[in-house]
Structure formats: structure tokens, C-alpha cells
Amino acid sequence: MLYQIGIILIIIFAAIIVSKRLNQNNDLIYEDEMEEDELKKLDDEIN
């Protein structure tokens, strides 16, 4: 019984770690928040 509870706790702990790592990559920067020179630099890199 303790063995099963331990495995469940390990799985829950691993799921929490994975979900935190996935949520950290949501730092998006929109064009409205960028300065003119940053936008021009990106345009030059694309073209």
C-alpha cells in the first residue's frame, strides 16, 4: 500500500515539474511593445 502511494506521489511531483517548465516559455513580446529600431532590425534579418 505504501509502495503505491509513493509511486503516485512521484508521478504527481514529476507532473508539477513538467507543467512549470512548459509554462515558463510563454514570454512573448508583441510588436506593440517593441521599439522602432528593434522592429527594423527584425525586418532586416528576415529580408
Secondary structure in CASP SS format (residue, H / E / C, confidence):
PFRMAT SS
TARGET T0000
AUTHOR 0000-0000-0000
METHOD secondary structure of the structure
MODEL  1
M C 1.00
L H 1.00
Y H 1.00
Q H 1.00
I H 1.00
G H 1.00
I H 1.00
I H 1.00
L H 1.00
I H 1.00
I H 1.00
I H 1.00
F H 1.00
A H 1.00
A H 1.00
I H 1.00
I H 1.00
V H 1.00
S H 1.00
K H 1.00
R H 1.00
L H 1.00
N H 1.00
Q C 1.00
N C 1.00
N C 1.00
D C 1.00
L C 1.00
I C 1.00
Y C 1.00
E H 1.00
D H 1.00
E H 1.00
M C 1.00
E C 1.00
E H 1.00
D H 1.00
E H 1.00
L H 1.00
K H 1.00
K H 1.00
L H 1.00
D H 1.00
D H 1.00
E H 1.00
I H 1.00
N C 1.00
END
